[in-house]
């Protein structure tokens, strides 16, 4: 009996000691940095996109931290790889919320992944800001979901206007990638082009990672359109351009922001010359900084991500390091000046920014001028 | 667009599928193993060709035989390291190992070369040659001719050489072949050499025609496997037929149906086909021959 009591006492003492130690430890371990999550493709077929996101984000983080961080604390990015796959994206956001306990997440990259992880962010009151997903339905994904890029609704319509006015096209064929991104762009392009009085000659889908476009190209070319609208990813668009040239098809191609990467040029080579893509512009200051750090040209994704990190820093500064705090601060952000122009969120967490056209000349993307 | 273009498109697609199907079917024939590492060897072939042509500046004609031998040796290595120790284990173990080998190879390549898609094509992209109203590039002509050539060579090898006969004997009954003094280990190594060499050359050719990337073997690998099944797995001639047939089905389904349903339509046709001849093409042919013979025999008897 006595031994039992003694054992109990010893056990309790140890327990108390541990608890005290733990308390001390946690006090001394006061937060040194603010963690931000980031979900983006870092491996797999679409890793080139994540590479741009990461370069843009790292540049912004470096500058913010060099300037003293946020409220004297450094910002730290926790990257999670989704391979542009919704299932992996859900795993990534669960890990970021439960293990890293971040109140704000940058991402996801692709619209289909963003739509998959948005409900989880919303439920846990974690702010999700994407710098690249353009599917229209993200607008209604929730109060905690933001983006600093305009929707596909606008992008597709702008390209339709461009094709109709600038290229003088009256008949357009569509070759779209069969996912949220491709179908929303397809619909908005068709809507605007028809409204302008143009005619849609064909709508043909291809799947992600498709590599053979020969038959579908010939099928669509047989309808003799003035222009092709190709809302697709860079690798797919590149192969499509290459095979069109090999087949002797000379229909001009108008594409979207998902195709503006160096992968497109690598794959299509000279077959890409003269094709036009819609994306955002960025200022010279950002371009210079990016070139100095990475010794290569930036692209739209690097620029929008760079801005998104600055917006997150601003929101933490104003609203504190909590999900609801950041969410409120985000909505109050007015006329934020960044690399891609002025950002103001509306009540849906959306922005309105103009799209610009970029044309491929001598193996590089240039701002389109008539 | 002429019908000739559709035929050309089918042939290009079908050639690649056939090359891969051959690899699947030969290994299956002898080990009853579905070798999922085959798609990865295909991809390694693409990268080997990339190093030879883009990094070392070799001409395609010299690179091809080197890729052939190199991938063949990789095949032998994979068999020696990953499959031989498991020869007598349950089939499922080997199957899992083959998936493991595929993942290792794919990640190894991604580690060395990065995950970006790369292009082997040099000197810009040229318009294809006009050939009976169909456009075809030089590389695509090489693909079709080389595939046919390799298949003829394989048929001759299997039919007329000692080693070919030993191969057929081993795939019919491994133990009996061993009893008759055939070194089955050596035969199996040769089979892996041939199947991997064919796969590697396929990867290089696809790389020249399209692009290379670490996951490039997955999708095509599945198609090649399906082609092998349709042909009647275990039979090289069936694999050739199956590959071409899959190419034809895909091309036709793009042409006549909405292009997005390409794989769905092609696979549906294949499922229907397999419902009627479950053993694949070769078994179907055998049955047909048997039926015709019986019919002829019975008519001649009664008349």
Boltz contact constraints between the chains, C-beta under 6 A:
constraints:
  - contact:
      token1: [A, 43]
      token2: [B, 115]
      max_distance: 6.0
  - contact:
      token1: [A, 45]
      token2: [B, 215]
      max_distance: 6.0
  - contact:
      token1: [A, 47]
      token2: [B, 115]
      max_distance: 6.0
  - contact:
      token1: [A, 48]
      token2: [B, 116]
      max_distance: 6.0
  - contact:
      token1: [A, 178]
      token2: [B, 260]
      max_distance: 6.0
  - contact:
      token1: [A, 204]
      token2: [B, 259]
      max_distance: 6.0
  - contact:
      token1: [A, 205]
      token2: [B, 259]
      max_distance: 6.0
  - contact:
      token1: [A, 205]
      token2: [B, 260]
      max_distance: 6.0
  - contact:
      token1: [A, 211]
      token2: [B, 210]
      max_distance: 6.0
  - contact:
      token1: [A, 214]
      token2: [B, 9]
      max_distance: 6.0
  - contact:
      token1: [A, 215]
      token2: [B, 9]
      max_distance: 6.0
  - contact:
      token1: [A, 215]
      token2: [B, 251]
      max_distance: 6.0
  - contact:
      token1: [A, 215]
      token2: [B, 254]
      max_distance: 6.0
  - contact:
      token1: [A, 215]
      token2: [B, 255]
      max_distance: 6.0
  - contact:
      token1: [A, 216]
      token2: [B, 254]
      max_distance: 6.0
  - contact:
      token1: [A, 216]
      token2: [B, 259]
      max_distance: 6.0
  - contact:
      token1: [A, 218]
      token2: [B, 1]
      max_distance: 6.0
  - contact:
      token1: [A, 219]
      token2: [B, 255]
      max_distance: 6.0
  - contact:
      token1: [A, 222]
      token2: [B, 1]
      max_distance: 6.0
  - contact:
      token1: [A, 235]
      token2: [B, 117]
      max_distance: 6.0
  - contact:
      token1: [A, 239]
      token2: [B, 210]
      max_distance: 6.0
  - contact:
      token1: [A, 242]
      token2: [B, 125]
      max_distance: 6.0
  - contact:
      token1: [A, 245]
      token2: [B, 125]
      max_distance: 6.0
  - contact:
      token1: [A, 246]
      token2: [B, 128]
      max_distance: 6.0
  - contact:
      token1: [A, 246]
      token2: [B, 137]
      max_distance: 6.0
  - contact:
      token1: [A, 247]
      token2: [B, 135]
      max_distance: 6.0
  - contact:
      token1: [A, 248]
      token2: [B, 127]
      max_distance: 6.0
  - contact:
      token1: [A, 248]
      token2: [B, 135]
      max_distance: 6.0
  - contact:
      token1: [A, 263]
      token2: [B, 117]
      max_distance: 6.0
  - contact:
      token1: [A, 266]
      token2: [B, 119]
      max_distance: 6.0
  - contact:
      token1: [A, 267]
      token2: [B, 119]
      max_distance: 6.0
  - contact:
      token1: [A, 267]
      token2: [B, 211]
      max_distance: 6.0
  - contact:
      token1: [A, 269]
      token2: [B, 124]
      max_distance: 6.0
  - contact:
      token1: [A, 269]
      token2: [B, 125]
      max_distance: 6.0
  - contact:
      token1: [A, 270]
      token2: [B, 124]
      max_distance: 6.0
  - contact:
      token1: [A, 270]
      token2: [B, 125]
      max_distance: 6.0
  - contact:
      token1: [A, 271]
      token2: [B, 125]
      max_distance: 6.0
